[in-house]
Amino acid sequence: MGKILSDFVQTNSPFATIIKKTDKTITTNTTIENDNELKVTLKGNKTYSIKVTVFATETTSGALKCAWSIPTGVTGSKSLLQNLSVTLLTDSESFTLEPTLFLGISWDMLVFTDSGTPDQDFIFQWAQNSSNGSTTVKAGSYMVIYES
């Protein structure tokens, strides 16, 4: 399971922050996989505002493809801050990275869970967009979760 908000939330505070503590590198692999640190457990019958910022680098031109593991019964939308578009949570994105440069990507999301949704993980997923060199999601990437 991901981090449960009550594990992070201080008394009377609806905010939680999850910070990636270690770099994760994928080399010549385009299969989407869960990030072990950028995940949170959502409770049923709640509304969440989630901001995710991911910092990434690459060695050549593997690029980065991103998706989300979304629990059953969860709906909402997300806005990719770089191009100001609003899309469904289920839509994935791909980004071209310049070799040896550092890229920050941010999403704002509004997430709704229905009353029948048990506690389930909401997980950032990623892989290389093309199998070339290595791509790294850096420590310091983070999620800020607000439960209303």
C-alpha positions in Angstrom: 0.0 0.0 0.0 1.0 3.6 -0.5 1.3 6.1 2.3 -2.0 6.7 4.1 -2.7 10.4 4.6 -3.1 9.9 8.3 0.5 8.7 8.5 1.6 12.2 7.3 -1.1 14.7 8.3 -0.4 16.7 11.4 -3.3 17.3 13.7 -6.0 19.5 12.0 -4.0 19.7 8.8 -5.5 18.3 5.6 -2.1 18.4 3.7 0.4 15.6 3.1 3.7 15.7 1.2 5.5 12.6 -0.2 9.1 13.2 -1.3 11.0 10.7 -3.4 14.2 9.8 -1.4 16.2 8.0 -4.0 16.9 8.2 -7.8 15.4 5.5 -9.9 17.0 4.7 -13.3 15.5 2.7 -16.2 17.9 1.6 -18.9 16.6 0.5 -22.4 13.1 -0.4 -21.2 9.8 1.0 -22.4 7.5 -1.0 -20.1 5.6 1.3 -17.7 6.1 0.4 -14.1 5.0 1.8 -10.7 7.3 4.2 -8.9 7.9 2.7 -5.5 7.9 6.1 -3.7 5.4 8.4 -5.5 2.2 6.8 -4.4 -0.6 7.5 -1.9 -3.5 5.5 -0.6 -6.8 7.2 -1.2 -9.9 6.6 0.9 -13.4 6.2 -0.4 -16.0 9.0 -0.6 -13.4 11.8 -0.6 -12.2 14.7 -2.8 -8.4 15.2 -3.3 -6.3 17.9 -4.9 -3.0 16.3 -5.8 0.1 18.1 -7.2 2.8 15.9 -8.6 6.2 17.3 -9.7 8.7 14.9 -11.2 12.3 15.8 -12.0 14.0 13.6 -14.6 17.3 13.3 -16.6 18.5 11.1 -19.4 21.8 10.0 -20.9 20.8 10.0 -24.6 17.3 10.3 -26.1 15.2 7.7 -24.3 12.7 10.4 -23.2 10.0 9.8 -20.5 6.5 8.4 -20.7 4.2 8.8 -17.7 1.0 7.2 -16.6 -1.1 6.7 -13.4 -2.3 3.6 -11.6 -5.8 4.8 -10.6 -8.0 2.9 -8.2 -11.4 1.6 -9.4 -14.2 4.1 -8.6 -11.8 7.1 -8.9 -12.6 9.9 -11.4 -11.2 13.3 -12.0 -9.0 15.4 -14.3 -5.5 16.6 -14.5 -3.7 19.6 -15.9 -0.2 19.4 -17.2 1.2 22.8 -16.2 3.7 23.0 -19.1 0.9 23.2 -21.8 -2.1 24.2 -19.7 -4.2 21.4 -21.0 -6.8 19.5 -19.0 -7.1 15.7 -19.6 -8.6 12.6 -18.0 -6.6 11.0 -15.2 -6.4 7.9 -17.4 -4.5 9.7 -20.2 -0.8 9.1 -20.4 1.9 11.6 -21.5 5.3 11.4 -23.2 8.1 14.0 -22.9 11.2 14.5 -24.9 14.2 15.2 -22.6 17.4 16.8 -23.7 20.4 14.6 -22.8 22.2 15.7 -19.6 19.6 18.4 -18.9 17.3 18.4 -15.9 13.5 18.5 -16.6 10.8 19.3 -14.1 7.2 18.2 -15.0 4.2 19.2 -12.9 0.6 18.1 -12.8 -2.4 19.4 -10.8 -5.1 16.9 -10.3 -8.6 16.9 -8.9 -9.6 13.4 -7.8 -12.9 12.1 -6.6 -13.4 8.7 -5.0 -16.9 7.2 -4.7 -18.5 5.8 -1.5 -17.9 2.2 -2.6 -14.1 2.7 -3.1 -12.0 0.9 -0.5 -8.6 2.3 0.4 -6.5 1.9 -2.8 -3.2 3.2 -4.1 -2.9 6.1 -6.5 0.6 5.6 -8.1 2.8 7.5 -10.5 4.1 5.2 -13.3 6.8 5.7 -15.8 9.3 4.3 -18.3 11.4 5.4 -21.2 9.5 6.5 -24.2 12.0 4.9 -26.5 14.5 2.2 -25.6 17.7 4.1 -25.7 20.3 5.0 -23.0 18.9 5.5 -19.5 16.3 7.8 -17.9 16.3 8.7 -14.3 13.5 10.1 -12.1 15.3 12.0 -9.4 15.1 12.1 -5.7 13.3 15.2 -4.6 10.4 14.6 -7.0 7.2 14.9 -4.9 3.5 14.7 -4.4 1.4 17.2 -2.3 -2.0 15.8 -1.4 -4.9 17.9 0.0 -7.9 16.0 1.3 -11.1 18.0 1.4 
